[in-house]
Amino acid sequence: MIRTTLAMVLVASAFACGGTPPTPSAPSAASAAATTPEPTTAATTPPADPTPAPTATTPAAPPAKPVTPGYTRETHGVTQLAFEVPTDWKRESKGDVMIITTEGAGLELVAATGGIEAKEDEKALLQAVNRTLKNARFTSKLKPVKQNGLTGFVATGKGEKNGKPVEWFTAALGDGHGHAILALGMYKPDVSKDIKLQIAHVLDSIQPAQ
């Protein structure tokens, strides 16, 4: 899960930065010897009651997980992927981008394009991050992750936002059926550990909307 993967990266960064029908009976010897046997009707087995063919059914979607106390569940309209957001963080949508902010930190969630969630392509993922940040660079390798029926990659890095240095971590996740999201969490270098964990929780909670 993303929480476990990113927790390891953040710790490292902290130090570094049916039946068979009956068979008709054979005629008796006497009947066989008769010169002009009477016409007979072959014994037939009445057709069995038709058994309805099994009908393919779509398995019911698993029930949504309970929302973590202190968080509210939001759904990204374009990707139909949901995630939990701290209740006291500000939330707004700008087109297909959902922006979540608090003092010194924030996240942007947007539909992933180019299949970045399905391939280990550092260049493509860094290009996606640089649409929001400037001079973005990795401080970790891409790491594969699986959670809530989704697969993708996570990574951490540094860059600039509005001319100021920030640290970031990102997750590109998809269900393999055209629903994919790029989540980018950004924070000031001196932000508290609690804020980092809240951002990690948002990413860790991404799942198909119910």
N, C-alpha and C positions, 0 to 999 in steps of 0.2 A: 504494500500500500504506500501511497505517497508520503504519509506521515512518517513511516519507518524509514523510507529511503531518504527523505529530506532531513530527517532528524540526524541521520548519520553524516550527511553532507554538512549540515549546519554546525555540528560538533567539530568536524574536521576544520571547517572554516574558522571557527572560534579559536582553535589552536593555531591555525595557519593564517587566517583572516576570517358328430351324428351317427346313426345305425345303418346296416346293410339291407337292401330290399330283399324279400323272400324270392326264391327261385321257383318258377312254375314246375309242378310235379310231372313226371314222365307218365305217358298213357300206360294203362294196365295191359297185360299180355292178351287178355280177352278182347279188349278194344282193338289191339293191333291185328288180331286174327280176323276181325269182322270183315266180310266182303265189301259191304257198302257202309262204311262208318258214317254216322250222322255228323253233319258239320259241327265243329266245335269252335268255341271262341277262346283264344289264348288267354290264360290268366294274366291279369295285369295288376300291378301294385299301385294303389292310389298315390298320387304325388304327395310327397311330404309337405308339411306346412313350410312355405318359403322362409328362409332365415334372412333377415335384413342384413345387407352388407355393412360392415363396420364403417362408421362415419368419421372422417378425419376431423379432429378438433384441435383448436389452437390452445396450448396450455395457458392457463391464467397467469397474468403477470404477478410476481411476488409482491406481497404488500409492502408499502413504503416503510422505511425504517422510521422509528420515532425521532422527532427532531431533538437535537441536543439542547438541554436547557441553556438559556443565554444566547441562542441562535434562532434565526428564522429561515425558512426554506424559500429560495427563489428559483425561478425557472428561466433559462435563457430561451427566448421565444424562437429564434432561428434554428437552434440545434436540438431543442427539446431535451436538454440536459439540465438537471437540477443540482443545487448545491446549497450548503448552509452558510449564512452570513451572520456575524455578530449583530445582535439587535440594536446596539448603540452606534453602529457604523452607518455612514450616509450611503444611499444607493440611488443611482440614476441611470437611465438608458439614453444613449445617443446613437440612433440608428440601430445597428445590430451589435453595438458595443455596450456591455454593462459595466459601469464604473462603481467601485466600492471603495470608500475612503475613510480614514480616521487620521488623527494627528500623527504626522510623520510617516504614514504608510498608505498603501492603497493597492487595489487589484483592478485589472482590466480583463474582461472575458469576452472573446469574440469567436465567431465560427472559424475553425481551422480550415485552411485551404492548401491545395497542392499535396495532400496526403502526408503532411509532416508528422501526423500521429502514427503513421503506419510504417515508417522507415527511419532508420538511424542515420539521419542526414544533418550533421551539425551546421553546415552552411545554410541550409534552408531554414532551420529553426532560428539561427542567429539573424537571418534576414527578417524573419517575422518579428522578432523582438525589437529589432532596430526600427521598425515602423512606429514604435512608441518611444523608444529611448535613443540616445545618441552615444556613439562610441561603445556600444555594448560588446562585452567579451565574456567568454566562459571562464568560470573558476572551477568547473568540474566537467567530467565527461558526461555524455548523455547516458542515462540509466533507464533500462526498460522497466515498466511498472504495469501491474494488473490490479484492477479494483472494480467492484460492483458491475461486473460484466463488461468493463471497458479495458482497453489496452493502449499503451502509448509510451511516451518518454518524458523524463524530468531532467532538469539541469539547473545549476545556479550560475550566477555571474555578477559582474559589476558594469556600471555605465553612468549616464548622466540623464537627468530629467529636469527640464526648465533651468539648465545651466548648473545644476547642483549634483554632486555625486550621490549615487544610490547603489544599493545592492539589490539583487533580484533573484527570484527563482521562478521557474515556469514549468507548466505541464501541458503537453499536447495529448489529448485523449479522444478515443473514438470507439464506436461499437461495431465497426466494420460494415455498417449498413447506411453510410452517408451522414451519420450524426457525429460530428467531431468538433471539439472546442479547444481553443488555445487560451490558457489562463496564465496571466503574468502578474506576479506579486512583487511590489517594489517597496523599499523602505530606506530611511536614512541610516547611515552606518551606525549611529548611536542609539537606534530604536531599541526598546526593551525586548527581552527574550519572550515575554508574554505576547507581544504584538506579532513576533515571528511565528509563534505557535498558533496564533489565531489565523494567520494567513495560511499556514500549513493545513489547518483544519478545513478551511474553505476548499482548498485543492483536494484534500483527502475525502471530502464528502461528495464530490462530483459523481453523479449517477444518472441513469435514465429517469426522466420525469414519469410519474405515475399517472 
